[in-house]
Amino acid sequence: QVQLVESGGGLVQAGGSLRLSCAAYGRTFSSYAMGWFRQAPGKEREFVGAISRNGGSTYYTDSVKGRFTISRDNAKNTAYLQMNSLKPEDSAVYYCAAQVRYGLGYGETSGYDYWGQGTQVTVSS
């Protein structure tokens, strides 16, 4: 079992920055890849980005490339989502997720085995 706890959400003005954290408890942190998703009201949960088990590879959806950065500290059992140049359309509940199984893509919710509770990010114009 893996428990994920997000923190760091809040209200920020357009152009500002936030850093989300996702603390993991349970299985060895380096044994699973980590993904970040977001869900705005009335919309489906969408992929934001992911990081491989050793942190050597990262993947992003096009709309956040160059603005968001995913990292992980396996010694601290924590993944991060650094969000810069935030836009009102980035407003959503952000979720971190753990992918325990191997051989799956990163972009679909079905590829993840454990989810955090979500943290609200609101970007004002």
ABEGO torsion letter per residue (X at the ends): XBBBBBBGBEBBBBGBBBBBBBBBBEBBAAABBBBBBBBBBGBBBBBABBBBAAGABBBBBAAABGABBBBBBAAAGBBBBBBBGBBAAABEBBBBBBBABBGBBAABAAABABBBAEBBBBBBX
